[in-house]
Amino acid sequence: MSDLVEARPSPIHGTGVFARVDIPAETHIGRYEGDPTETDGTYVLWIEDDEGDSWHGIDGTGVLRFLNHSRTPNVEFDGPDLYALRDIETGEELRFDYGAEWAHVP
């Protein structure tokens, strides 16, 4: 993953994740790394189980914990795995949609 992305200051908010190289659509960018948690926090990614009846959290420790929100995302999670929704250019910030609670934020 470190070959594809890096964390650096973001014009959106604080630190962001940026493409180090061109990333083609549908590319597996990486896996959200961290410890399992049941408590919400700044870097917790909540993942719905396959049956859709429960959620579990991952308290992020890797670079992907710095992903910022956008209503026009260019990446998405499938479980803990992150994929490009479209071609992403070198230097472009990776953004994903945090969900309905963030609908008021561009």
Secondary structure, DSSP 8 states (H G I E B T S, - for coil): -TTTEEEEE-SSSSEEEEESS-B-TT-EEEE--EEEESS--TTEEEEE-TTSS-EEEEEE-SGGGG-EE-SS-SEEEETTEEEESS-B-TT-EEEE---GGGTT--
